[in-house]
Every structure is written in C-alpha cells, then in structure tokens.
C-alpha cells in the first residue's frame, strides 16, 4: 500500500527549484538511504545516480558521520564564531589545507555554495581595495555558469531563469562566452575545440580595461547548465590572461571539489592554480549544510594589516564554523582519506565513459559529455516543448528505480564515488531502456 501523504498536506512547503504544482500532484518522496540506494515512501529502492544533489560523494548512511554529529551535538550544539571560537573549525581547516592545491592554506567557512560564492566575490573586491587598487570593481562570469542563488552569484552566473526575475542585479558584471560547442558533440573526456574561447577574456579587457576588473569566476566543469566541459588548455589560458593583467581567478568547485573528477579539486586535475576556490556539497557529504572558501596567502595576508585589535574582514555568518557541521566534515574527510575516494573517479573513469557513450545510438540522443564521474546525455527537444522529453525520462527513471538529474533537455549524472561497475551497468542499462521507450 502506498504511503504517499494526502496532497493537501504538501501545500505548506514551498519547494526550491521545483514545479510545485506538478510535483504535488504526483510526488516523488524519499524516506531513507543507505550506500548507493534511497528507499522511497513505498519501500522501493532507488539507485542514486546523482549523489543526492552532487553532494553525497561517500554514499549514504555513513555511521562515522552520524556518530560524530550525535556526539558533537550532545557535547556542544552551537558556539559563536565572532570574537569567540572552539577547536573544531581550526582542526578541520588544518586537515583540509593538506588537500588544497599549490600554496593554498587558508579556509573561511560558510554554510552553502551560494554563500561561498558571495564570500569569494567580496574577498576579491576588498583585496584590490586594500592594495590601493580600488578601481578594480568589475566581476566577470560566464554564460551558462551557475554560482548559487545569492545576488552576487546570480549576477556573475549566466543561467537566464536564475537572473531574469530579480531586477538589475549587481552592476559592473560581464560574461565570457560558454564552451558548449556543437562541433564537440560526443567528445570523450575534454573536448578538443574551443580553447581559443578563453581569449574572450581579452575582448572584455579591451572593452572595460584591466584596471577595472577585480576577478573572473568560472566553474571548471559547469553542472547545472548540463555538464559543460572546458576544452583542452582552456583553463590554463584563462590563468595566463589573468596573470598578465593582475586579475584574480576564482574556481567555483562546489560540484567538482572532493574527488568528483579524480583529485581532491579540479584545480589539481587540470593543473591550474586559481587564487580562490569555493566549495560546499561534498565537504560534509551533504550531512550538515556547510561551505568553504579557500584562498592563497597573498589574498589572506592583504587583510592581515593594521592594528591587531581591528577586525580584518567585515563578513561572516552566524553559523560559520558550526561545531556540528565541522564534526560531520572531519568525519567525512576521514572516510575520503581512508578509502582513497579522492582518486577513485580516475579508477572508474574509463569504464564510466565507455558505458555512458554506449547510449549514443539511442533515440533522440544528440550529445554525450563526460569527465571523471560526471556524465550528461543531451536529448533533442520536442518541437515547441523544450525540456519535456528529458523530464519524461527523468520521471520514468525514478519510476523504474533510478535517480538522475534533468536540466533543460539534458540528463545529468554524478553518482557517489563508492559506485561499483555493476551499479554503473544498472544505472546506464536502465537509462538505455527508458531512452528506447521514450517518444
């Protein structure tokens, strides 16, 4: 017997990024989770092909994390972080610093990816002002980029529906062109074409002058717009241009951080060192909301001037470095390290790629994109009904016991890093069946 609630009991909760009326007419409700599987309210197992929402990299139901959270909330549920402290954020920051790229070693804690992005943008603007270069107030994002839902993030972001309802947003923002090119369709791994798109930054520098530009922010791999990959050499070229003009480079690694593409961070996999990295999601395996911003010493040290009694950065959150979130993060980091999960995506990458591209001949498939343990299958839209076909695939996949993401006409997947080959076969095999049956 179904345990779905009466639809009237669903009305009070206004759901995020959801077609509320459509969902509440036929809800998909999850009740528990363990390992690679959710269990819905009808008792059916649902294979998690998305690591929750790109965040449960370690799989579900990790007892080490739940025990750490229970122990910490029993000892101290909350402690302020303004002019006070407790040991856990210091311990967690020191542990994280060992996995950061290059000379990065400073950590500022937030509560989400959106907060991390707005924090990074504020740091970039303040950094230039502290150095006497306050004219650098312009921020450069990228078309199709997703940087959370704060006003800073949607201003530098480039997804139209995230922007168009909310006014003029931040002024002084411009955007690079995106790198989703039709000639790269069905590339395996990084696409070959489009490296020259990084030179679009030179065009914006010519338009605005480098002396006005504070920072460029990009996702090494864009997720929310449908898994958009950087062409080979693209990120290195962005770094070169930023260096030549004194512009900070920010990598938004909320999705790519914590082993998603086979290194702790994409900066290491692509061998490109940004000035600032934003993170969240996999930081605590999604167990407790938490985000972080990682900065190189020149950024941090620019703030550590003047009298020692003065507040260096007038920014922060009530829950920055929350003790329970830190406990979850430390426990998650123990698992990443012990089970070598930071690099597991590399071990599975070729098999994941092979199975993913086996879908090429399925009906309506117009592109497949992959890197690490990220994959996307782009479908041709129905005439006059964009997104409808992919949404039907998404709902049918859930009905058949597998969870994927849908964004526009793209099916996106990012399974937990603990996935086994048999479960890859299960996920891709089920998707093949659904695609074959979808008109």
C-alpha positions as CSV (number, residue, x, y, z in Angstrom):
1,X,0.0,0.0,0.0
2,X,1.3,3.5,-0.9
3,X,2.3,5.7,2.0
4,X,2.1,8.9,-0.1
5,X,0.5,11.7,2.0
6,X,-2.7,13.4,1.1
7,X,-1.8,16.2,-1.3
8,X,-3.3,18.9,1.0
9,X,-0.5,18.1,3.5
10,X,2.1,19.2,0.9
11,X,0.9,22.7,0.4
12,X,2.7,24.5,3.2
13,X,6.2,23.7,1.9
14,X,7.2,25.9,-1.0
15,X,9.8,23.7,-2.7
16,X,13.0,25.1,-4.3
17,X,13.8,24.8,-8.0
18,X,10.7,22.7,-8.4
19,X,7.5,22.8,-10.4
20,X,5.5,22.8,-7.2
21,X,2.0,22.2,-8.6
22,X,3.3,19.4,-10.9
23,X,5.3,17.7,-8.1
24,X,2.5,17.8,-5.6
25,X,0.1,16.2,-8.0
26,X,2.4,13.1,-8.2
27,X,5.1,13.5,-5.5
28,X,8.4,11.5,-5.5
29,X,9.2,11.2,-1.8
30,X,12.3,9.5,-0.3
31,X,12.3,8.1,3.1
32,X,15.7,6.5,3.9
33,X,19.1,6.0,2.3
34,X,22.0,3.6,2.6
35,X,25.0,3.1,0.5
36,X,24.2,3.6,-3.2
37,X,20.4,3.5,-2.7
38,X,17.5,5.6,-1.5
39,X,14.3,3.9,-0.3
40,X,11.1,5.8,-1.2
41,X,7.9,6.0,0.9
42,X,6.5,2.9,-0.9
43,X,9.5,0.9,0.1
44,X,11.1,0.8,-3.4
45,X,14.9,1.0,-3.7
46,X,16.1,3.8,-5.9
47,X,19.7,3.8,-7.2
48,X,21.3,7.2,-6.6
49,X,22.8,8.4,-9.9
50,X,23.3,11.9,-8.7
51,X,25.0,11.7,-5.2
52,X,21.9,13.3,-3.8
53,X,22.4,16.7,-5.3
54,X,26.0,16.3,-6.3
55,X,26.9,16.2,-2.6
56,X,26.8,12.6,-1.1
57,X,30.1,11.6,-2.6
58,X,30.6,8.9,0.1
59,X,27.2,7.3,-0.4
60,X,24.5,7.4,2.2
61,X,24.1,6.3,5.8
62,X,27.8,6.6,6.8
63,X,27.8,5.7,10.5
64,X,31.0,7.5,11.2
65,X,29.4,10.8,10.2
66,X,26.1,10.2,12.1
67,X,28.0,9.2,15.2
68,X,30.3,12.2,15.0
69,X,27.3,14.5,14.6
70,X,25.4,12.9,17.5
71,X,28.4,13.1,19.8
72,X,29.1,16.7,19.0
73,X,25.5,17.9,19.3
74,X,25.4,16.2,22.7
75,X,28.6,17.9,23.9
76,X,28.0,21.4,22.4
77,X,25.3,22.2,19.9
78,X,26.4,25.7,19.0
79,X,29.2,28.1,19.7
80,X,29.6,31.6,18.3
81,X,32.5,32.4,15.9
82,X,32.5,36.2,16.2
83,X,35.3,37.1,18.6
84,X,34.9,33.6,20.1
85,X,35.9,30.1,18.9
86,X,36.0,26.4,19.6
87,X,38.6,23.8,18.5
88,X,36.8,22.1,15.6
89,X,36.9,24.7,12.8
90,X,40.7,25.1,13.4
91,X,41.2,21.3,13.3
92,X,39.0,21.0,10.2
93,X,40.7,23.8,8.4
94,X,44.2,22.4,9.1
95,X,43.0,19.0,7.8
96,X,41.5,20.5,4.7
97,X,44.6,22.5,4.0
98,X,46.6,19.4,3.4
99,X,44.5,18.6,0.4
100,X,44.4,22.0,-1.2
101,X,46.3,22.8,-4.4
102,X,49.5,24.7,-4.5
103,X,50.2,27.1,-1.7
104,X,46.5,27.4,-0.6
105,X,46.2,27.1,3.1
106,X,43.6,29.5,4.4
107,X,40.0,28.4,4.9
108,X,36.9,30.6,5.6
109,X,33.7,28.6,6.5
110,X,30.3,29.3,5.2
111,X,27.0,27.3,5.1
112,X,26.4,26.7,1.4
113,X,27.8,27.1,-2.1
114,X,25.9,30.3,-2.6
115,X,27.4,31.8,0.5
116,X,30.8,30.6,-0.6
117,X,30.5,32.4,-3.9
118,X,29.3,35.7,-2.4
119,X,32.1,35.5,0.1
120,X,34.7,34.9,-2.6
121,X,33.5,37.9,-4.6
122,X,33.6,40.1,-1.6
123,X,37.1,39.0,-0.8
124,X,38.2,39.7,-4.3
125,X,36.8,43.2,-4.3
126,X,38.2,44.0,-0.8
127,X,41.6,42.6,-1.7
128,X,42.1,45.0,-4.5
129,X,40.9,47.9,-2.4
130,X,43.3,47.0,0.4
131,X,46.1,47.1,-2.0
132,X,45.2,50.6,-3.2
133,X,43.7,49.3,-6.4
134,X,40.1,50.1,-5.6
135,X,39.1,50.9,-9.2
136,X,39.0,47.1,-9.8
137,X,35.3,46.6,-9.1
138,X,34.2,44.7,-12.2
139,X,33.4,41.0,-12.0
140,X,33.5,38.6,-14.9
141,X,31.4,35.4,-15.0
142,X,30.5,33.1,-17.9
143,X,27.3,32.4,-19.9
144,X,25.6,29.2,-18.6
145,X,27.6,29.4,-15.4
146,X,25.9,28.6,-12.1
147,X,27.2,30.2,-8.9
148,X,24.4,29.8,-6.4
149,X,21.4,32.0,-5.7
150,X,22.8,35.0,-3.8
151,X,22.7,38.3,-5.6
152,X,26.4,38.1,-6.2
153,X,26.1,34.5,-7.6
154,X,23.3,35.2,-9.9
155,X,24.9,38.3,-11.2
156,X,28.1,36.5,-12.3
157,X,26.1,33.4,-13.2
158,X,24.8,33.0,-16.7
159,X,21.6,31.0,-16.5
160,X,18.7,33.1,-17.7
161,X,15.9,31.8,-15.4
162,X,18.1,32.4,-12.4
163,X,18.5,36.0,-13.4
164,X,15.6,37.5,-15.2
165,X,13.1,37.8,-12.4
166,X,15.3,39.6,-9.9
167,X,16.0,43.1,-11.3
168,X,19.2,44.6,-12.4
169,X,21.4,42.6,-10.1
170,X,25.0,43.8,-9.4
171,X,26.3,46.4,-11.7
172,X,29.7,46.2,-13.4
173,X,29.4,42.5,-14.3
174,X,30.1,41.0,-17.7
175,X,30.3,37.4,-19.1
176,X,32.6,35.2,-21.1
177,X,31.0,33.1,-23.8
178,X,30.3,29.5,-22.8
179,X,32.2,26.5,-24.2
180,X,29.3,24.2,-25.2
181,X,30.1,23.9,-28.9
182,X,28.2,21.7,-31.4
183,X,31.4,20.6,-33.1
184,X,32.4,18.9,-29.8
185,X,29.4,16.6,-29.7
186,X,30.2,13.1,-28.4
187,X,33.7,14.1,-27.2
188,X,35.1,11.5,-24.8
189,X,36.6,13.5,-22.0
190,X,37.7,17.0,-22.6
191,X,36.7,18.4,-26.0
192,X,39.4,19.4,-28.5
193,X,37.8,22.5,-29.9
194,X,37.3,25.9,-28.2
195,X,40.5,26.6,-26.3
196,X,40.5,30.0,-28.0
197,X,37.3,30.9,-26.3
198,X,39.5,31.8,-23.3
199,X,40.7,34.7,-25.3
200,X,37.2,36.1,-25.0
201,X,38.6,37.5,-21.7
202,X,41.0,39.6,-23.7
203,X,38.0,41.1,-25.6
204,X,36.3,42.0,-22.3
205,X,39.6,43.5,-21.0
206,X,39.8,45.6,-24.2
207,X,36.2,46.8,-23.6
208,X,36.5,47.6,-19.9
209,X,40.2,47.9,-19.3
210,X,42.0,45.5,-17.0
211,X,42.4,48.2,-14.3
212,X,38.7,48.0,-13.7
213,X,38.4,44.2,-13.4
214,X,38.7,42.5,-10.0
215,X,38.1,38.8,-10.7
216,X,37.0,36.2,-13.1
217,X,34.9,33.3,-11.7
218,X,34.2,30.1,-13.6
219,X,33.2,26.5,-12.8
220,X,36.0,24.2,-14.0
221,X,33.1,22.0,-15.1
222,X,29.6,23.5,-15.2
223,X,27.0,21.2,-13.8
224,X,23.6,23.0,-13.6
225,X,23.6,24.0,-17.2
226,X,24.0,20.4,-18.3
227,X,27.7,19.4,-17.7
228,X,29.7,21.8,-19.8
229,X,33.4,20.8,-20.1
230,X,36.4,23.1,-20.6
231,X,38.2,22.5,-23.9
232,X,41.8,21.2,-23.5
233,X,44.0,24.1,-22.4
234,X,41.1,26.5,-21.8
235,X,41.6,26.9,-18.0
236,X,45.4,27.3,-18.4
237,X,44.8,30.1,-20.9
238,X,42.4,31.9,-18.5
239,X,45.1,31.7,-15.8
240,X,47.7,33.2,-18.2
241,X,45.4,36.1,-19.1
242,X,44.5,36.8,-15.5
243,X,48.2,36.8,-14.5
244,X,49.1,39.1,-17.3
245,X,46.5,41.7,-16.2
246,X,46.5,41.4,-12.4
247,X,43.1,39.8,-12.3
248,X,42.1,37.2,-9.7
249,X,40.9,33.8,-10.9
250,X,38.2,32.1,-8.8
251,X,37.2,28.5,-9.4
252,X,33.8,27.6,-8.2
253,X,34.3,24.0,-7.2
254,X,31.1,23.4,-5.3
255,X,30.5,20.5,-7.7
256,X,34.0,19.4,-8.8
257,X,35.5,19.5,-5.3
258,X,36.1,16.5,-3.1
259,X,37.0,13.8,-5.6
260,X,34.3,14.3,-8.3
261,X,36.9,14.2,-11.1
262,X,39.6,12.1,-9.5
263,X,41.6,14.6,-7.4
264,X,40.6,16.5,-4.3
265,X,39.9,19.5,-6.5
266,X,39.6,20.2,-10.2
267,X,42.5,22.7,-9.9
268,X,44.8,19.7,-9.3
269,X,43.3,17.6,-12.1
270,X,43.7,20.4,-14.6
271,X,47.0,21.7,-13.1
272,X,45.7,25.2,-12.9
273,X,46.1,27.1,-9.6
274,X,43.3,29.7,-9.0
275,X,43.6,32.4,-6.4
276,X,40.3,31.4,-4.6
277,X,38.3,28.2,-4.6
278,X,34.7,27.9,-3.4
279,X,33.4,24.6,-2.1
280,X,30.4,23.0,-0.3
281,X,28.3,19.9,-1.1
282,X,30.9,17.1,-0.7
283,X,32.6,19.0,2.2
284,X,30.3,17.2,4.7
285,X,28.9,14.6,2.3
286,X,25.7,16.6,2.4
287,X,25.0,15.5,6.0
288,X,25.1,19.0,7.5
289,X,24.9,22.2,5.5
290,X,28.4,23.8,5.1
291,X,30.5,25.6,2.6
292,X,34.1,26.9,2.5
293,X,36.3,29.4,0.6
294,X,40.0,28.6,0.2
295,X,42.4,31.4,-0.6
296,X,46.1,31.7,-1.4
297,X,48.4,33.5,1.1
298,X,48.6,36.8,-0.8
299,X,44.8,37.2,-0.6
300,X,44.7,36.3,3.1
301,X,47.8,38.4,4.0
302,X,46.4,41.5,2.4
303,X,43.8,41.6,5.1
304,X,46.2,41.0,8.0
305,X,47.5,44.5,8.2
306,X,47.0,47.4,10.6
307,X,46.4,47.1,14.3
308,X,46.0,43.6,15.7
309,X,42.7,44.5,17.5
310,X,40.9,45.6,14.3
311,X,38.5,43.2,12.5
312,X,40.2,42.4,9.2
313,X,37.2,41.2,7.2
314,X,33.7,42.6,8.0
315,X,32.0,39.5,6.8
316,X,30.7,36.2,8.1
317,X,27.7,34.1,9.2
318,X,26.1,33.2,12.5
319,X,26.8,29.5,11.6
320,X,30.4,29.9,10.2
321,X,32.4,27.0,11.5
322,X,29.4,25.5,13.2
323,X,30.6,22.7,15.6
324,X,28.2,20.1,14.3
325,X,29.0,20.8,10.7
326,X,32.7,20.7,11.5
327,X,32.2,17.3,13.2
328,X,30.5,16.0,10.1
329,X,33.2,17.4,7.8
330,X,36.0,15.9,9.8
331,X,34.3,12.5,9.8
332,X,33.7,12.8,6.1
333,X,37.3,13.7,5.5
334,X,38.4,10.6,7.5
335,X,36.5,8.5,5.0
336,X,37.8,10.2,1.9
337,X,41.3,9.6,3.1
338,X,40.9,6.1,4.4
339,X,39.1,4.8,1.4
340,X,41.1,6.7,-1.2
341,X,38.0,8.3,-2.6
342,X,39.6,11.5,-3.7
343,X,41.1,9.5,-6.6
344,X,38.5,6.8,-7.1
345,X,36.9,8.6,-10.0
346,X,40.0,8.1,-12.0
347,X,39.9,4.4,-11.5
348,X,36.3,4.2,-12.8
349,X,36.6,7.0,-15.4
350,X,37.3,4.9,-18.5
351,X,34.5,2.3,-17.6
352,X,32.1,5.1,-16.8
353,X,32.9,6.7,-20.1
354,X,32.6,3.5,-22.1
355,X,29.2,2.7,-20.6
356,X,27.9,6.3,-21.0
357,X,28.9,6.5,-24.7
358,X,27.2,3.2,-25.3
359,X,24.0,5.3,-25.3
360,X,25.0,7.2,-28.4
361,X,22.6,5.2,-30.7
362,X,19.6,5.5,-28.5
363,X,16.7,7.6,-29.9
364,X,16.9,11.4,-29.6
365,X,20.5,11.5,-28.2
366,X,22.3,14.4,-29.7
367,X,25.4,14.6,-27.4
368,X,27.1,12.8,-24.6
369,X,29.6,14.5,-22.3
370,X,31.8,13.1,-19.5
371,X,34.8,13.6,-17.3
372,X,35.7,11.9,-14.0
373,X,32.4,10.6,-12.6
374,X,30.3,13.2,-14.2
375,X,28.1,12.5,-17.3
376,X,25.5,14.1,-19.4
377,X,23.2,12.8,-22.1
378,X,21.6,15.6,-24.1
379,X,18.4,14.9,-26.0
380,X,16.8,16.6,-28.9
381,X,13.9,18.7,-27.7
382,X,10.3,18.1,-28.8
383,X,9.0,20.7,-31.2
384,X,7.8,23.7,-29.3
385,X,8.2,21.8,-26.0
386,X,11.8,22.3,-24.7
387,X,12.7,20.1,-21.7
388,X,9.6,17.9,-21.9
389,X,11.3,14.9,-23.3
390,X,14.2,14.9,-20.8
391,X,11.7,15.5,-17.9
392,X,9.7,12.4,-19.1
393,X,13.0,10.4,-19.0
394,X,13.7,11.7,-15.5
395,X,10.3,10.7,-14.1
396,X,10.3,7.3,-15.8
397,X,13.8,6.6,-14.5
398,X,12.5,7.3,-11.0
399,X,9.5,5.0,-11.6
400,X,11.9,2.3,-12.6
401,X,14.2,2.7,-9.6
402,X,17.0,5.1,-10.5
403,X,17.5,8.8,-9.8
404,X,19.1,11.2,-12.3
405,X,19.0,14.9,-12.8
406,X,17.3,16.8,-15.5
407,X,18.3,20.3,-16.7
408,X,16.6,21.5,-19.9
409,X,16.9,18.7,-22.3
410,X,19.9,17.1,-20.6
411,X,20.0,14.1,-18.3
412,X,22.9,14.6,-15.9
413,X,24.5,12.0,-13.6
414,X,27.1,12.2,-10.8
415,X,26.9,9.0,-8.8
416,X,28.6,8.6,-5.3
417,X,32.3,7.8,-5.6
418,X,31.6,4.4,-4.0
419,X,29.7,3.2,-7.0
420,X,30.8,-0.2,-8.4
421,X,30.9,-1.3,-12.0
422,X,27.8,-3.4,-11.6
423,X,25.9,-0.4,-10.4
424,X,27.2,1.7,-13.3
425,X,25.8,-1.1,-15.5
426,X,22.5,-0.9,-13.6
427,X,22.2,2.9,-14.0
428,X,23.2,3.1,-17.7
429,X,21.3,-0.1,-18.6
430,X,18.1,1.4,-17.1
431,X,18.7,4.7,-18.8
432,X,19.1,2.8,-22.1
433,X,15.7,1.1,-21.6
434,X,14.0,4.4,-20.8
435,X,15.5,6.2,-23.7
436,X,14.5,3.4,-26.1
437,X,10.9,3.7,-24.9
438,X,10.6,7.5,-24.9
439,X,9.0,9.0,-27.9
